[in-house]
């Protein structure tokens, strides 16, 4: 669509030194692209507005927006638009993986989480952060204070993936600590037992939270293109397997597709928005998912 793609690619963002600069570039590039696009169905610029619905009080119709865009928006007061959002990021050792030419899954997730936080504050939403591996590593409850972004970004910038994955256990612990209904965005490779993950997602939904599950994968985890000979090592357990990838590629592809289909299906039936994204794709795909979900919250 627009030139913003150039600025939102992981390889371009990775050249910046601080996570704050990365978040700013991602969000400002994304918002610039949204403003230029005639196809977006919601407003990024005006967080205090929502689309007009029949029966709304015309006293609150924003005539300036109508004149500029021919779209009908109703002015809302701050308490009507405020949303509590918590970004939850997997920091287990499996997230360290990066194939040649790509950023690691964790670096991608951290940049995406930082961008979400930055965007939330622009939308006048309260933002929070949680990091986990087999248990909760860090938890910053959602706040609306603008300066709070700095603390969230500091925690993200200092995080280092480690330990085994315990997505379900950690999420169950976390849902008990969230004080109010709100939105949670979970960023993980979800390499865990699907049945246990689903139970954790159900827990969030049972407590009234809107949930976006973003599965971050490396491109090689999707296509299994590792060449003729490869040494596979489990980052979390250290277990190694030396083989020729083409011998197991078919079986891997079948198992991978089955796993993905089941995860997507379970999310759909539980009312969870699911997005699969790889570390080569632009961040805007996930940001769009957030704004779409936010517009319905």
N, C-alpha and C positions, 0 to 999 in steps of 0.2 A: 504494500500500500504506500507508504510514505517513506521519506528518508530516515525516519526515526529508527528503522531497523538497524541501520549502521551503528547507532549508538547503544542499542539494547542487546547486541550480541555478547555472549559471555566472554569471548576472546578480547573484545574491545574494552569491556568493563574491567577485566582482570588487569589491565595495564595501569589502573589507578592505584594509588598507594593506600588510601584509607577507605574503610567501609562506609563512612559518611559520604565521601565523594562518590562512591559507587552507587549508593542509594539515591543520591541527588540526581546523578546522571540518568539512571534508569527511569525514575519517576518523571523528571522534567522532559526527557525525550519522549516518554509514553504520552504524557499530557499534551505535548506539542503535536504529536501525531493524531491524538483524539480530536483536537480542535480543528485540524485540517481535514479530517475525514467527514464526508457527508453521510456516512453510514452508521455512526454510533447512535445507540438508542437511549443514551442517558447523558447527563451533564457531569463532566468532571470539574468544570470551572466553578459551578454554583452548587456547593454542598448544601446550601440552605434552601434548595428548591427540589420539588418533585414534579412529575408529570401530572397534568390536569386530568381529573376523572369527572364524569358527569355527576352533577350534584354538588361539586365543590363551590365554596363561596367565591364568587367572581371578584370580590373586593381584594382578594389576595393574588389575583392573576398578575403575572409580571409582564407588562405590556412592552417593555424594552426588549426582552428576550423574544416575544412574539414578533415584534417588528424586524428583528435581526435574523431570526431563524425560521419563522413561521411555525414554531412549536409552542405549545401551551404548557407553561410551568406555573405552579402555585408556590408562593412564598411560604416557607415553614419557619416556625420558631425553633430555637436551638434545642429545646428539650424534645422536640419531635424528631429531630434528625440524629441525635447523639446515639451512637452504637458502641458497645463494649466489644472489642476484638482482641483475641489472644492468639499470637502466632506460636505454634508448637513445632520445634525442630528436632529431628533425630540426630544425636551426636554419637551414635555407636560407631565402632571401628569400620563397619562395612561402608560407611559414608565417605571414607577416605579415598575410595577407589577412583582413579582417573585413567582413562586410556590415552594413548599418545595424541597430543594435539587438543585435548579437552581439559577443562577445569574439573576438579574433583566434585563429587556429588555434594559434599558438605559445603565447599566454597560456593557452589551454585545456590544451595539452599540458604546459606547465610546471606548472600546478596539479595536473594528474593525476599527473605524475611525482613531484611533491613528496608528494602523498597516498600514492602507492605506497610511497615511501621510509619515510614515517611509519608506515604500516601494517606494512611489513616488520619494522621494529624492534619493534613491538608483538608481532609473531609470532615474535620472537627469531630472525629471519633476518638474514643478512649482506646489506647493501645497497650498491650501487655506482651510478655514473652515468657516462654518456657522451653528449656532444653532438657533432653533426656537421653539415656542409653538403656540400661536395664532398670533405672529408677530416675527420679527427677534430679537433675544436676543443678539447674538454676530456675527460679521462678520470680518474675516481676509482675505483680498484679496490674491489670489494665488501669491506666490513668489518662486523663485528658491534658494534663499540663504539658505545654510545648517543650519545655526543657527536658522532659522525661525521655524524649527520643535519644538524647545524648547518652543517658545511662543504658538504655536498651542496646544502642549501637556499641557501647564499650563492652558489654557482656558478650555480644555476638562476635566482636572483633578479637576477643581473648579466648574464645571457645576452641577446644581441640578435640576431635573425635577420638573416642576410646571405649574400651569394654565391649561386651556382647550386647546384642539387641534384645530389648525386653519391651517392645512397643505396647503390648496389651497391659502389662503390669504397671508401667509408668503412666499410661493414659488413665487407668482406673484411679491411680493416686492423685492425678492432677484434677480430674473432674470434681473430686471431693473438695478441692481448694478454690474452685472458681465460685465467687460469691453470688453472681447473678446470671440470669439468662443472657446470652450474647452470641457472638460468632467466634468459632474457633477454626483456625487454619492449620492443618497438620501437614508438615512437609517431611517426607521420609521415603526411603526406597521400599518400605513395607515388606522387607524380607523377614517374615515371621509367619507363624501359623495363622492362616486366614480366619479360622473359626475364633481364635482368641482376639484377633484384631476387631472382628465384627462385634464381639461382645462389648469391647471398649467403646466402639463407635455408638452402639445402642445406648450405652450409659450416658454419653453426651446428649443424644437425642431425647432420652427419657427425661433429662433435666432441662429440656427446652432450648438447648443450644442449636443454632444453625452451624452446620459443619461442612467445611471444604477439605477434602483429602487430596493432596497433591503428591503424586508418586514421581520422584526424581530418579531417573536412571541414566546410566552411561550408554552411549550409542552401541558400544560393543556388547553390552548386556542384552540388547535388543536383537542385534543381527548376528552375534557370535562370530564375527569375522576376525579371527586371530591368526590367520596365516597357516603354514603347514605344521609347525611344531610349536607347542606352548607348554609352559609350566604354570599350572593353576595353583594358587595358594589362598586358602581361606584367611582373610585378614583378621578375623576374630579368633579363630582356633589355631591358626598356623599349619593346618593340615594341607599337604601338597599332593598334586596329581600331575604327572607328566604324560602327555598324550598328543595325538594328532587331532586337532579340532574337528576336521571333517568327518572323523569316525563317529563323533557324538553329536554333531550339529543338528541332525534331524530329530533325535530324541530330545535334545535341549529345547529346540524350537517348539516341539509339541507340548512339552511340560511347561514352558514359559507362557505360551499362548493360553493354555488351560488355566494357569495361575492368574494371569491378567484378566481373563474373561470372568473368572469366579469373583475376583476382587471387585471388578466393575459392577457385576450383577448384584453383589451383596450391598455395595454402597447405594446403588439405585433403589433397591427395595427398602432400604433403611432411611431413605430421604437424605442421603449424603451426596453432595456434589463431588464427583470424582474427575480428576484431570491427571493424565499421564504426560510427562514432559521429559525430554532428555537434555543433557548438559550442553548440547550444541544449539538448542533452539533459543530464540529470543525470550526475554523475561516477560514481554508484554502479553504473551498467551495466558500466563497465570494472573497477571494484573487485571486483565479483562474478565476473567472468571470471578475474581473478587468483586469487581464493580457490578457485574451482573447479579451475583448473589446478594450484594448489599442493596441493590435496587428493589429486591423482592422481600427483604427482611422487614 
